[in-house]
Amino acid sequence: MKKNLAFTIANTIINGFERHIELFIDITQSARERFQQCQWQEVHQSARARTNFYDERVEETFNAIKNDFNISALDDTLWQHIKTVYSDLLTHHNQPELAETFYNSVFCHLFERKYYHNDYIFVESTAHRLDQKAIPKIYTSYQPQTLGLKKTICNIMNNHRTVIPFEDLDRDVDVLINAFRRKAHKTRVKLEDLQFDILNFTFYRNKGAYLIGRVLSPAGETPFIVAVLNNEKGGLYIDALLTTSESMAVVFGFARAYFFVDCQHPYALINFLQALMPHKTKADLYSAIGFHKQGKTQFYRDFLNHLDSSDDQFELAAGIKGMVMSVFTLPSYPYVFKIIKDKFSPSKNMTKKDVKGKYRLVKLHDRVGRMADTMEYSEVAFPKARFNDELLTELQKVASSIIRYEGTGADELIIIEHLYIERRMIPLNIYLLDALKNKAQDKIDQAMFGYGEAIKQLISADIFPGDMLLKNFGVTRHGRVIFYDYDEITYMNQVNFRVKPKAVTEEQLYAAEPWYSVLPGDMFPEELATFALANPSYLKAFKIHHQNLLTASYWQQCQQDVANGIYKDVFPYPIKYRFCHQRLSTK
């Protein structure tokens, strides 16, 4: 009887997963049409919808099992058998690692944390069995010796162009070949010694389409991304070429929206991409192609392995303590762990639910490369012995309602009910202070340029950052300035951008409080110079490129553009990589 029930429940879970994948593939395949038709509003809507798909299917499957099988408590024998049956169902599956994660999610909805171990869920994946199978053909190899270099590249581009023609492919390929010769030294060999391996599917995101592959030669391997844009007049053009792992990693960065890519063998794709970008983890890459829940699973497995192989202690993160969140980190691991405090500063008129809503908004929104993606976890267990005393005291003081302890002695665990995990960055205020100390004016200039660009790109994507103090921004290892404090973000139409009234009378000049009315939602852009950029060195560097951010008229125009559906181009690569200045004719 239990064997039949185990088989039925296992099939209920796999059917829920198959429904998820069916919907995921359908909306992913439609990305091509959105790109062709310049449906930029629909691009954002579909990205938001797809991000919700997983949780919706897990909830459906959870309800089906709970209601149809009257599951109220864990039956040890039954659920071990369910896991065995489910594992057998995945023997010939194309996405076993994703299906395992789906199973884990359903199980964790049904039962409490004490059962979250490998007897019942896939703490350890069985997907490695794919390594023993033939690698799916996810890319096509081209030998340019056969047709010649230019003809071969034209064929590659046309194979990916969809139904929209290139506006001038002959021109673009000439520029592309010259860029390869200039940037990629390993490709400067005889034609007969070259091979191009091109992934069989296009990566779509926002307004861009990306071809990804590698060039093989006796000198070594050169990874590359070719960026293609739509001129919105019925033609395509090649916009940029990236030929280093580092520049490609920025395109796949943690502060960007997820790609739409129609590959039904994600395990093979992730292995291919990681070979091109070794600094990117599998967790990073799964998230980047839209499987953010698999990214969470992979991250947590990596994290557990790191804990086993390290002995340093968790500590409070560097920087000014937040009024809403408490942040800690593990020095040997490049991430921070953020928890919502039980009580906020009186100036923060919000609830825990509000804060969670802001983080969810960021998850669903286009992050335009300027807002860090977060991984949200519940019921996370840490070895208590790995927390230093200062951190334990702080957590107990500010968030005791979401912390409990299990076990005793060396095996005692600290359980955190809810937390967010983000990439660790250098807080911008600390980065700038270090630059001042070392008299590195170039770093100050670059950071202030990046700070202003981050704000401009956020507001052009309909995000008002709210609190724009320097401590709420971080600097990545690539030198990019990223926003990471979300408790005061809102949409642009929720803000009233005003010119600050000029004081006229002596009473107004020396008033301790604003003598003019200030309503909720009012924002005075010129105050950025006072509150965020009080240091003259910072302000001077900021004004070189971003003087307009200190004027209400600029913010009002951006607000109007957003209201009219005007989306500014935000490129996931430096402007200097763009081909526009190299073309023989204008667009």
C-alpha positions in Angstrom: 0.0 0.0 0.0 2.8 2.5 0.9 4.7 1.6 -2.2 1.6 2.6 -4.3 1.2 5.8 -2.3 4.9 6.6 -2.7 4.7 6.2 -6.4 1.5 8.4 -6.7 3.0 11.2 -4.6 6.3 11.1 -6.4 4.4 11.3 -9.7 2.4 14.2 -8.4 5.6 16.1 -7.6 7.2 15.3 -11.0 4.0 16.4 -12.8 4.1 19.7 -10.9 7.7 20.2 -12.0 6.9 19.3 -15.7 4.1 21.8 -15.6 6.6 24.4 -14.4 9.1 23.6 -17.1 6.4 23.6 -19.8 5.4 27.2 -18.8 9.0 28.2 -18.4 9.9 27.0 -21.9 6.9 28.6 -23.5 7.5 32.1 -22.1 11.3 31.7 -22.8 10.7 30.8 -26.4 8.5 33.8 -26.9 11.4 36.1 -26.0 12.5 36.0 -29.7 9.2 37.5 -30.8 9.4 40.2 -28.2 12.9 41.1 -29.4 11.9 41.1 -33.0 8.8 43.4 -32.4 10.6 45.7 -30.0 8.0 44.9 -27.3 10.1 46.3 -24.4 7.3 46.7 -22.0 6.3 43.1 -22.6 9.9 42.1 -22.0 9.7 43.4 -18.4 6.3 41.9 -17.9 7.4 38.5 -19.0 10.5 38.6 -16.9 8.4 39.4 -13.8 5.9 36.7 -14.6 8.6 34.0 -15.2 10.2 34.8 -11.9 6.9 33.9 -10.1 6.3 30.7 -12.0 8.4 28.4 -9.7 6.7 29.5 -6.5 3.3 29.2 -8.1 3.9 25.6 -9.2 5.4 24.6 -5.9 2.3 26.0 -4.1 0.0 24.1 -6.4 1.8 20.9 -5.9 2.0 21.4 -2.1 -1.8 21.9 -2.0 -2.5 18.9 -4.1 -0.4 16.6 -1.9 -1.7 18.1 1.4 -5.3 17.9 0.3 -5.4 14.8 -1.8 -3.3 12.6 0.5 -4.2 14.2 3.8 -0.5 14.7 4.7 -0.2 16.1 8.2 2.9 14.5 9.6 6.0 12.9 8.2 6.0 9.1 7.7 9.6 8.1 7.8 9.3 5.0 5.7 6.9 6.5 3.2 9.0 9.6 2.4 12.3 7.7 2.1 10.5 5.5 -0.5 9.0 8.6 -2.2 12.5 10.0 -2.6 13.8 6.7 -4.1 10.9 6.5 -6.5 11.4 10.1 -7.5 15.1 9.6 -8.0 14.3 6.7 -10.3 12.0 8.9 -12.3 14.9 11.2 -13.0 17.2 8.6 -14.4 16.7 9.7 -18.0 15.4 13.2 -17.3 16.9 16.2 -19.2 16.8 18.5 -16.1 17.3 16.2 -13.1 19.0 18.8 -11.0 16.1 21.2 -11.4 13.6 18.5 -10.7 15.4 17.7 -7.4 15.2 21.3 -6.3 11.5 21.3 -7.1 11.0 18.2 -4.9 13.0 19.8 -2.1 10.8 22.9 -2.3 7.6 20.9 -2.0 8.9 18.8 0.9 10.1 21.9 2.8 6.6 23.4 2.4 5.2 20.2 4.0 7.5 19.6 6.9 9.7 21.4 9.4 13.4 22.0 9.4 14.5 19.0 11.4 13.7 16.8 8.4 15.8 18.7 6.0 18.6 16.2 5.5 19.6 13.7 2.8 17.3 10.9 3.9 14.3 12.9 2.8 15.5 15.6 0.4 18.3 16.0 -2.1 20.9 17.7 0.0 23.3 15.9 -2.2 22.4 15.9 -5.9 22.2 12.8 -8.0 22.4 14.9 -11.2 26.2 14.1 -11.6 25.1 10.9 -13.3 24.7 13.2 -16.4 28.5 13.3 -16.5 28.5 9.6 -17.5 26.2 10.2 -20.4 26.9 11.6 -23.9 27.0 15.4 -23.8 24.0 16.9 -25.6 24.8 18.8 -28.7 24.2 22.3 -27.5 26.6 24.0 -29.8 27.6 23.9 -33.5 31.2 23.9 -34.7 32.3 25.9 -37.8 35.5 25.6 -39.7 36.1 28.9 -41.5 38.6 27.3 -43.8 35.7 25.7 -45.8 33.8 28.9 -46.8 36.2 31.6 -45.8 36.2 33.7 -42.6 33.7 36.4 -43.6 31.2 34.0 -45.2 31.4 31.7 -42.2 30.7 34.5 -39.8 27.8 35.8 -41.9 26.3 32.3 -41.8 26.6 32.2 -38.1 24.9 35.6 -37.7 22.1 34.7 -40.1 21.5 31.4 -38.3 20.6 33.5 -35.2 19.0 36.5 -36.7 15.3 35.3 -36.5 13.1 36.8 -39.3 14.5 40.3 -39.0 17.3 41.0 -41.4 20.5 42.8 -40.5 20.6 46.4 -41.7 24.1 45.9 -43.1 25.6 42.6 -42.2 28.5 43.0 -44.6 29.6 46.2 -42.8 29.1 44.7 -39.3 31.0 41.6 -40.0 34.0 43.6 -41.3 34.0 45.5 -38.0 33.6 42.3 -36.0 36.6 40.6 -37.8 38.7 43.7 -37.1 37.7 43.7 -33.5 38.6 40.0 -33.1 42.0 40.6 -34.6 42.6 43.6 -32.4 41.4 42.1 -29.1 41.9 38.3 -29.3 45.5 37.5 -29.9 44.9 33.7 -29.8 42.8 34.0 -33.0 45.7 35.4 -35.0 46.5 32.1 -36.7 46.1 30.4 -40.1 42.4 30.0 -41.1 42.8 26.2 -41.2 43.7 26.2 -37.5 40.5 28.0 -36.4 37.3 26.6 -35.1 34.2 28.4 -33.9 31.9 26.7 -31.4 28.6 28.6 -31.2 25.8 27.8 -28.7 22.7 26.9 -30.7 20.4 29.4 -29.0 20.3 33.1 -28.5 20.4 34.7 -25.1 17.7 37.5 -24.8 17.5 40.2 -22.2 16.0 43.6 -22.1 16.7 45.1 -25.6 19.6 42.9 -26.5 20.3 39.5 -28.1 23.6 37.7 -27.4 25.5 35.0 -29.3 27.9 33.1 -27.1 30.7 30.8 -28.1 34.5 30.2 -28.2 37.2 30.2 -30.8 39.6 27.3 -30.7 43.1 27.6 -32.1 46.6 26.1 -31.4 47.3 29.2 -29.3 44.4 28.4 -26.9 40.7 29.1 -26.4 39.1 32.5 -26.7 35.6 32.9 -25.2 33.3 35.6 -26.7 29.9 37.3 -26.7 28.5 39.1 -29.7 25.8 41.6 -28.8 23.0 42.2 -31.4 20.5 45.0 -31.1 17.3 45.9 -33.0 17.3 49.4 -34.6 13.5 49.5 -34.1 13.1 50.2 -37.8 13.1 46.6 -39.0 16.8 45.8 -38.9 19.4 44.3 -36.7 23.0 45.4 -36.1 26.0 44.0 -34.2 26.7 46.3 -31.4 29.7 44.9 -29.5 32.2 42.1 -29.1 33.5 40.8 -25.7 36.5 38.5 -25.8 37.6 38.0 -22.2 36.2 36.0 -19.3 36.1 39.1 -17.2 34.1 41.2 -19.6 31.7 38.4 -20.2 31.3 37.9 -16.4 30.0 41.5 -16.2 27.3 40.7 -18.7 26.3 37.7 -16.5 26.6 39.9 -13.4 24.6 39.5 -10.2 23.0 42.9 -10.6 21.3 42.2 -13.9 18.0 40.7 -15.0 17.9 37.0 -15.9 18.4 35.9 -19.5 15.8 34.2 -21.6 17.6 31.2 -23.3 15.8 28.3 -24.8 18.1 25.4 -23.8 16.5 22.3 -22.4 19.8 20.8 -21.2 20.7 23.4 -18.5 23.3 21.1 -16.9 25.4 20.9 -20.1 24.9 24.6 -20.7 26.1 25.6 -17.3 29.3 23.5 -17.7 29.9 25.1 -21.1 29.4 28.6 -19.7 31.6 28.0 -16.7 34.4 26.9 -18.9 34.2 30.3 -20.6 33.9 32.2 -17.3 35.7 30.3 -14.6 35.1 33.0 -12.0 31.4 32.5 -12.2 30.0 29.8 -9.9 27.3 27.3 -11.1 24.9 29.1 -8.7 25.6 32.4 -10.5 25.1 30.9 -13.9 21.9 29.0 -13.1 20.4 32.2 -11.8 21.6 34.1 -14.8 19.7 31.9 -17.2 16.5 32.2 -15.2 16.7 29.2 -12.9 17.1 31.3 -9.8 15.8 28.6 -7.4 18.4 26.2 -8.7 20.9 29.0 -8.2 19.8 29.1 -4.5 20.2 25.3 -4.2 23.6 25.3 -5.8 24.7 28.2 -3.7 23.7 26.5 -0.4 25.5 23.3 -1.4 28.7 25.3 -2.1 28.2 27.1 1.2 28.0 23.9 3.2 31.1 22.6 1.5 32.9 25.9 2.3 31.9 25.7 6.0 33.4 22.2 6.1 36.7 23.3 4.6 37.1 26.6 6.6 37.4 27.6 10.2 37.1 31.4 10.3 34.2 33.0 12.2 31.2 34.9 11.1 31.4 38.6 12.0 29.5 41.8 11.6 30.0 43.3 8.1 32.2 46.4 7.7 30.4 49.7 7.4 27.8 51.8 9.1 25.1 49.7 10.8 21.8 49.9 9.1 18.6 51.1 10.7 16.5 48.3 9.2 18.9 45.4 8.5 21.7 43.8 10.4 24.5 42.4 8.2 27.1 39.8 8.8 29.7 38.0 6.8 32.3 35.2 6.7 35.7 36.7 5.8 36.7 33.7 3.7 33.4 33.7 1.7 32.4 36.6 -0.7 28.9 37.1 0.5 26.9 39.0 3.2 24.0 37.7 5.2 21.2 40.3 5.9 18.4 39.9 8.5 15.5 42.3 9.2 15.7 43.8 12.7 12.8 43.4 15.1 12.6 47.2 15.6 13.6 50.0 13.3 14.9 53.4 13.8 12.0 55.9 14.5 12.7 57.6 11.2 11.8 54.4 9.3 8.1 54.3 9.1 7.6 50.8 7.9 7.1 47.2 8.9 8.9 43.9 8.3 6.3 43.1 5.7 7.1 46.4 3.9 10.8 45.5 3.8 10.1 42.1 2.4 7.9 43.6 -0.2 10.8 46.0 -1.3 13.2 43.0 -1.7 10.5 41.2 -3.7 10.1 44.2 -5.9 13.8 44.2 -6.7 13.7 40.4 -7.5 10.9 41.0 -10.0 12.2 44.3 -11.5 14.8 45.0 -14.1 17.9 45.6 -12.1 19.8 47.3 -15.0 23.1 46.1 -13.6 22.8 48.5 -10.6 20.8 46.5 -8.0 22.3 43.4 -6.4 20.2 40.2 -6.7 19.4 38.6 -3.4 18.8 35.0 -2.4 16.0 34.7 0.2 16.2 31.7 2.6 14.1 30.5 5.5 15.1 28.3 8.5 18.8 28.5 7.9 21.1 26.6 10.3 24.6 27.8 11.1 27.1 26.2 13.6 26.9 28.5 16.6 30.6 28.0 17.3 31.4 29.8 14.0 29.8 33.1 15.2 32.0 35.5 17.1 30.8 36.9 20.4 30.2 40.4 19.1 27.9 39.1 16.3 26.0 36.8 18.6 25.4 39.7 21.0 24.2 41.9 18.2 21.8 39.4 16.6 20.3 38.6 20.0 19.9 42.3 20.6 18.3 43.4 17.3 16.6 40.2 16.0 15.9 37.9 18.8 12.4 37.1 17.4 13.8 35.3 14.4 16.7 33.4 16.1 16.6 30.2 18.1 19.1 27.5 19.1 19.2 23.8 18.6 21.5 21.1 20.0 24.2 21.4 22.6 27.9 21.8 22.9 30.1 21.8 19.8 27.0 20.7 17.7 24.8 23.6 18.8 23.2 25.4 15.9 21.8 28.9 15.5 18.7 28.9 13.4 17.7 32.1 11.6 14.1 32.1 10.5 14.5 34.5 7.6 17.5 36.1 5.8 18.8 37.4 2.5 22.2 36.6 1.0 24.0 39.0 -1.4 27.4 39.3 -3.0 29.8 41.2 -0.7 31.0 44.6 -2.0 33.1 47.3 -0.5 30.7 50.0 0.8 31.1 53.1 -1.3 31.8 55.4 1.7 34.6 53.1 2.8 36.0 52.8 -0.7 36.1 56.6 -1.0 37.7 57.1 2.4 40.4 54.7 1.4 40.9 56.5 -1.9 41.1 59.9 0.0 43.7 58.4 2.4 45.8 57.2 -0.5 45.3 60.4 -2.5 43.8 58.3 -5.4 41.8 61.0 -7.1 41.3 58.7 -10.2 39.5 56.2 -8.0 37.3 59.0 -6.5 36.5 60.3 -10.0 35.6 56.8 -11.3 33.5 56.0 -8.2 31.6 59.2 -8.4 31.0 58.7 -12.1 29.7 55.2 -11.3 27.6 56.5 -8.4 25.8 59.0 -10.6 25.4 56.4 -13.4 23.9 54.0 -11.0 21.3 56.5 -9.9 20.5 57.5 -13.5 20.1 54.0 -14.7 17.9 53.1 -11.8 15.5 56.0 -12.3 15.4 55.4 -16.0 14.2 51.8 -15.1 11.4 53.3 -12.9 13.2 52.9 -9.6 13.6 55.7 -7.1 16.4 54.6 -4.8 15.1 56.6 -1.8 18.1 56.8 0.6 21.0 57.7 -1.7 23.7 58.0 1.0 27.0 56.6 -0.1 26.8 53.8 2.5 23.9 52.2 0.6 26.0 51.6 -2.5 28.9 49.1 -2.9 31.8 48.7 -5.3 32.3 45.3 -7.0 35.6 43.7 -7.9 35.1 45.0 -11.4 34.8 48.6 -10.0 31.1 48.9 -10.7 28.9 50.9 -8.3 25.9 48.9 -7.2 22.9 49.9 -5.0 22.0 47.4 -2.2 19.8 49.0 0.4 16.2 48.6 -0.7 14.0 49.5 2.3 13.1 53.0 0.9 12.9 52.2 -2.9 9.7 53.0 -4.7 8.5 53.7 -8.2 9.1 57.0 -9.8 5.5 58.0 -9.9 5.3 57.9 -6.1 7.7 60.8 -5.7 7.2 64.6 -6.1 10.5 66.2 -7.2 10.6 69.8 -6.1 12.9 72.8 -6.3 13.9 73.7 -2.7 12.5 77.1 -1.9 15.1 79.8 -1.4 15.3 81.4 2.1 14.7 85.1 1.9 14.1 86.4 5.5 16.6 86.1 8.3 14.2 83.9 10.1 14.1 81.5 7.2 17.9 81.6 6.8 18.6 80.4 10.3 15.6 78.2 10.8 16.5 74.9 12.5 13.7 73.1 10.7 12.4 73.5 7.2 10.2 76.7 7.1 8.4 75.4 4.0 5.9 72.6 3.8 7.3 69.1 3.1 4.8 66.4 2.3 5.4 62.6 2.2 6.9 61.8 -1.2 8.6 65.2 -1.6 12.2 65.0 -2.8 14.6 68.0 -3.3 17.4 66.8 -5.7 19.8 69.6 -4.7 20.0 68.1 -1.2 22.0 65.3 -2.6 25.0 67.7 -2.5 24.4 68.4 1.2 23.5 65.0 2.6 25.3 62.4 0.3 28.2 64.5 -1.1 29.2 66.8 1.8 32.9 66.1 1.1 34.0 68.8 -1.5 36.3 66.3 -3.3 33.3 63.9 -3.9 31.0 66.7 -4.9 33.5 68.2 -7.4 34.0 64.8 -9.0 30.3 64.1 -9.1 29.5 67.4 -10.8 31.8 66.7 -13.7 29.3 64.2 -15.2 26.2 64.4 -13.1 25.4 68.1 -12.3 21.9 67.5 -13.7 21.1 65.0 -10.9 21.1 68.0 -8.6 18.2 69.7 -10.5 14.5 68.9 -10.1 13.9 69.4 -13.8 16.1 66.4 -14.7 14.2 64.1 -12.3 10.9 65.4 -13.5 11.9 64.7 -17.2 13.0 61.1 -16.2 9.7 60.7 -14.4 7.8 61.8 -17.5 9.9 59.4 -19.8 9.0 56.5 -17.6 5.3 57.4 -17.6 5.5 57.5 -21.4 7.1 54.1 -21.7 10.4 55.5 -22.9 13.2 53.0 -21.8 16.7 54.3 -22.1 19.4 52.0 -23.4 21.5 50.5 -20.6 24.4 48.4 -22.0 25.9 45.6 -20.0 29.3 46.4 -21.3 31.5 49.5 -21.5 30.5 52.1 -24.1 34.0 51.8 -25.5 33.2 48.3 -26.7 30.4 49.4 -28.9 30.8 49.4 -32.7 28.8 52.5 -33.4 31.8 54.7 -33.7 33.6 52.2 -36.0 30.9 51.9 -38.6 31.3 53.3 -42.1 27.7 54.6 -42.1 25.3 55.7 -39.4 22.4 53.7 -38.3 
